[in-house]
Every structure is written in structure tokens, then in C-alpha cells.
Amino acid sequence: MLILKKPDQSELEVITMVRCVCCNCTNEETVQAVSKEAAAIQLQKLGWRAYETDDEIGANACPDCVKSLEEIEREESAA
């Protein structure tokens, strides 16, 4: 006789998706992680950064905006 039951919970794994939005251009990235700390490490590997300048603090910037910020910094340093 076949008896069907709900899935075995001990064989299930909780997976969290973490979404990050660029504070400059609103580009979004979603990563799979078990915590925000793990997501931050993954996002850093992808080129995302929080930043601070003399007059601004940015929460999260995507790789394209990070490149733009670095270029602005180089131009200002050269001037």
C-alpha cells in the first residue's frame, strides 16, 4: 500500500534571495544567500560598493556607478 505524506522537512533547505538597489542609478542585483552578510560578500565580489566622499555617503553603488565615481575622483585629483 502506498502512503503519501508531506515532504520531509529535514531534507528541505531554506534559501534567501537578497535584493540590492544602486543608490545612484537604481540598477538592481539579486543574489542567493543565507544572510545579509553573505549577500554583501557576494555583491562585493560582483563589484558593488558602499562609498563615502567629502560631501556624500552612498549606501550601495553598482559596478558601473563605482567606475563613474572612480573616474570623477581621478579627474578631481588631477585638477
N, CA, C and O of each residue as an XYZ file, in Angstrom:
316
protein
N       0.846     -1.173      0.000
C       0.000      0.000      0.000
C       0.897      1.244      0.000
O       1.871      1.319      0.749
N       0.559      2.203     -0.838
C       1.295      3.470     -0.956
C       0.688      4.495     -0.014
O      -0.522      4.724     -0.022
N       1.540      5.109      0.797
C       1.093      6.182      1.690
C       1.891      7.428      1.326
O       3.120      7.416      1.391
N       1.214      8.490      0.947
C       1.857      9.750      0.585
C       1.740     10.723      1.744
O       0.676     10.874      2.344
N       2.838     11.371      2.046
C       2.883     12.328      3.153
C       3.448     13.650      2.650
O       3.919     13.748      1.517
N       3.395     14.656      3.501
C       4.020     15.933      3.140
C       5.533     15.725      3.048
O       6.052     14.769      3.625
N       6.254     16.601      2.335
C       7.705     16.455      2.198
C       8.404     16.412      3.557
O       7.958     17.040      4.517
N       9.490     15.673      3.623
C      10.294     15.534      4.834
C      11.029     16.844      5.089
O      11.887     17.236      4.299
N      10.703     17.518      6.176
C      11.281     18.831      6.471
C      12.778     18.767      6.715
O      13.476     19.750      6.470
N      13.286     17.650      7.186
C      14.731     17.542      7.430
C      15.528     17.537      6.128
O      16.742     17.742      6.143
N      14.860     17.307      5.015
C      15.519     17.303      3.705
C      15.334     18.624      2.960
O      15.761     18.753      1.813
N      14.707     19.595      3.597
C      14.462     20.891      2.969
C      15.499     21.898      3.439
O      15.976     21.839      4.572
N      15.838     22.816      2.557
C      16.805     23.868      2.881
C      16.183     25.221      2.565
O      15.649     25.430      1.476
N      16.254     26.131      3.516
C      15.741     27.482      3.313
C      16.796     28.280      2.554
O      17.961     28.325      2.951
N      16.380     28.904      1.466
C      17.276     29.729      0.657
C      16.689     31.132      0.612
O      15.499     31.309      0.350
N      17.522     32.116      0.865
C      17.078     33.502      0.883
C      17.621     34.230     -0.343
O      18.774     34.045     -0.731
N      16.781     35.049     -0.939
C      17.216     35.919     -2.026
C      17.330     37.329     -1.450
O      16.433     37.798     -0.749
N      18.427     37.989     -1.749
C      18.664     39.339     -1.248
C      18.763     40.277     -2.446
O      19.506     40.015     -3.392
N      18.008     41.369     -2.395
C      17.997     42.345     -3.489
C      18.744     43.591     -3.049
O      18.553     44.095     -1.942
N      19.595     44.074     -3.934
C      20.354     45.297     -3.687
C      20.019     46.289     -4.801
O      19.987     45.920     -5.975
N      19.772     47.535     -4.436
C      19.428     48.572     -5.406
C      20.489     49.663     -5.344
O      20.821     50.149     -4.263
N      21.019     50.047     -6.500
C      22.031     51.098     -6.570
C      21.417     52.434     -6.153
O      20.346     52.815     -6.626
N      22.110     53.132     -5.265
C      21.609     54.413     -4.765
C      21.732     55.524     -5.808
O      21.152     56.596     -5.639
N      22.485     55.275     -6.885
C      22.661     56.299     -7.915
C      21.762     56.083     -9.128
O      21.067     57.005     -9.555
N      21.769     54.884     -9.680
C      21.045     54.647    -10.935
C      19.851     53.710    -10.780
O      19.148     53.461    -11.759
N      19.605     53.195     -9.607
C      18.536     52.255     -9.262
C      18.661     50.899     -9.966
O      17.686     50.150    -10.031
N      19.850     50.574    -10.494
C      20.097     49.234    -11.015
C      19.899     48.243     -9.872
O      20.243     48.539     -8.727
N      19.349     47.070    -10.174
C      19.098     46.074     -9.139
C      19.898     44.804     -9.391
O      20.113     44.404    -10.536
N      20.333     44.180     -8.310
C      21.003     42.880     -8.369
C      20.378     42.014     -7.278
O      20.179     42.472     -6.153
N      20.073     40.778     -7.611
C      19.528     39.834     -6.646
C      20.490     38.667     -6.529
O      20.898     38.088     -7.535
N      20.854     38.322     -5.299
C      21.758     37.199     -5.065
C      21.115     36.230     -4.079
O      20.311     36.615     -3.230
N      21.489     34.981     -4.215
C      21.021     33.952     -3.295
C      22.013     33.857     -2.154
O      23.208     33.661     -2.376
N      21.521     33.995     -0.931
C      22.406     33.963      0.233
C      21.613     33.568      1.471
O      20.390     33.701      1.514
N      22.325     33.083      2.469
C      21.665     32.672      3.711
C      21.535     33.821      4.702
O      20.817     33.705      5.695
N      22.230     34.942      4.439
C      22.161     36.099      5.332
C      22.537     37.354      4.556
O      23.061     37.274      3.446
N      22.265     38.510      5.148
C      22.664     39.775      4.523
C      24.179     39.883      4.458
O      24.726     40.422      3.496
N      24.856     39.372      5.475
C      26.321     39.407      5.486
C      26.884     38.583      4.328
O      27.809     39.022      3.644
N      26.333     37.401      4.109
C      26.777     36.560      2.995
C      26.460     37.232      1.663
O      27.245     37.146      0.719
N      25.313     37.900      1.586
C      24.941     38.617      0.363
C      25.903     39.764      0.102
O      26.289     39.998     -1.044
N      26.298     40.485      1.151
C      27.236     41.601      0.990
C      28.568     41.108      0.430
O      29.180     41.782     -0.400
N      29.016     39.948      0.875
C      30.266     39.379      0.358
C      30.119     39.042     -1.119
O      31.014     39.327     -1.915
N      28.997     38.439     -1.486
C      28.760     38.107     -2.894
C      28.673     39.366     -3.750
O      29.246     39.426     -4.838
N      27.954     40.367     -3.252
C      27.812     41.616     -4.007
C      29.153     42.316     -4.165
O      29.427     42.898     -5.214
N      29.989     42.268     -3.139
C      31.321     42.866     -3.239
C      32.126     42.176     -4.336
O      32.833     42.838     -5.096
N      32.025     40.858     -4.424
C      32.722     40.113     -5.479
C      32.232     40.513     -6.864
O      32.974     40.431     -7.842
N      30.966     40.950     -6.939
C      30.392     41.394     -8.207
C      30.702     42.857     -8.516
O      30.334     43.357     -9.579
N      31.378     43.549     -7.590
C      31.776     44.930     -7.834
C      30.931     45.985     -7.146
O      31.177     47.176     -7.334
N      29.952     45.593     -6.363
C      29.122     46.552     -5.634
C      29.894     47.096     -4.446
O      30.655     46.370     -3.806
N      29.694     48.393     -4.148
C      30.374     49.022     -3.023
C      29.474     50.072     -2.378
O      28.656     50.706     -3.046
N      29.639     50.242     -1.078
C      29.139     51.434     -0.395
C      30.282     52.438     -0.496
O      31.443     52.041     -0.595
N      29.972     53.726     -0.473
C      31.053     54.701     -0.657
C      30.827     55.944      0.176
O      29.728     56.211      0.663
N      31.904     56.691      0.320
C      31.857     57.959      1.046
C      32.806     58.930      0.363
O      33.946     58.585      0.053
N      32.327     60.146      0.130
C      33.170     61.221     -0.396
C      33.175     62.342      0.637
O      32.600     62.206      1.717
N      33.829     63.449      0.296
C      33.865     64.581      1.223
C      32.474     65.131      1.526
O      32.233     65.659      2.611
N      31.553     65.006      0.556
C      30.232     65.604      0.741
C      29.063     64.639      0.536
O      27.914     65.074      0.455
N      29.338     63.349      0.453
C      28.253     62.407      0.172
C      28.584     61.021      0.726
O      29.734     60.583      0.710
N      27.548     60.347      1.214
C      27.668     58.951      1.619
C      26.658     58.171      0.799
O      25.470     58.496      0.790
N      27.129     57.145      0.112
C      26.253     56.319     -0.714
C      26.117     54.935     -0.117
O      27.111     54.301      0.237
N      24.886     54.469     -0.005
C      24.644     53.167      0.622
C      25.213     52.032     -0.221
O      26.102     51.317      0.239
N      24.729     51.855     -1.422
C      25.192     50.791     -2.310
C      25.251     51.322     -3.730
O      24.293     51.916     -4.226
N      26.379     51.102     -4.372
C      26.551     51.545     -5.753
C      26.918     50.341     -6.611
O      27.741     49.513     -6.221
N      26.295     50.256     -7.785
C      26.559     49.155     -8.710
C      27.944     49.330     -9.341
O      28.530     50.409     -9.249
N      28.469     48.286     -9.976
C      29.805     48.378    -10.573
C      29.958     49.526    -11.574
O      31.011     50.164    -11.611
N      28.935     49.802    -12.381
C      29.026     50.904    -13.344
C      29.149     52.248    -12.635
O      29.952     53.092    -13.033
N      28.361     52.446    -11.595
C      28.431     53.709    -10.859
C      29.728     53.813    -10.065
O      30.259     54.910     -9.891
N      30.245     52.685     -9.581
C      31.543     52.691     -8.898
C      32.625     53.167     -9.865
O      33.480     53.971     -9.496
N      32.587     52.673    -11.101
C      33.560     53.112    -12.115
C      33.437     54.609    -12.364
O      34.444     55.309    -12.475
N      32.204     55.102    -12.453
C      31.987     56.535    -12.661
C      32.525     57.346    -11.488
O      33.146     58.391    -11.685
N      32.289     56.868    -10.273
C      32.795     57.564     -9.088
C      34.321     57.585     -9.076
O      34.926     58.594     -8.711
N      34.941     56.484     -9.472
C      36.404     56.426     -9.526
C      36.954     57.383    -10.580
O      37.989     58.015    -10.368
N      36.264     57.491    -11.711
C      36.692     58.412    -12.768
C      36.575     59.862    -12.292
O      37.473     60.669    -12.534
N      35.486     60.188    -11.625
C      35.315     61.540    -11.081
C      36.429     61.842    -10.088
O      36.988     62.939    -10.093
N      36.753     60.873     -9.237
C      37.822     61.045     -8.247
C      39.167     61.294     -8.937
O      39.936     62.154     -8.508
N      39.446     60.543    -10.001
C      40.707     60.748    -10.748
C      40.760     62.139    -11.369
O      41.790     62.810    -11.315
N      39.644     62.569    -11.958
C      39.593     63.892    -12.580
C      39.784     64.992    -11.542
O      40.502     65.962    -11.789
N      39.148     64.848    -10.386
C      39.276     65.864     -9.343
C      40.679     65.879     -8.754
O      41.185     66.940     -8.389
N      41.306     64.727     -8.659
C      42.673     64.650     -8.131
C      43.676     65.255     -9.099
O      44.687     65.822     -8.681
N      43.397     65.135    -10.399
C      44.298     65.665    -11.418
C      44.186     67.182    -11.534
O      45.122     67.842    -11.986
N      43.056     67.728    -11.132
C      42.826     69.177    -11.275
C      43.534     69.975    -10.209
O      43.439     71.202    -10.192
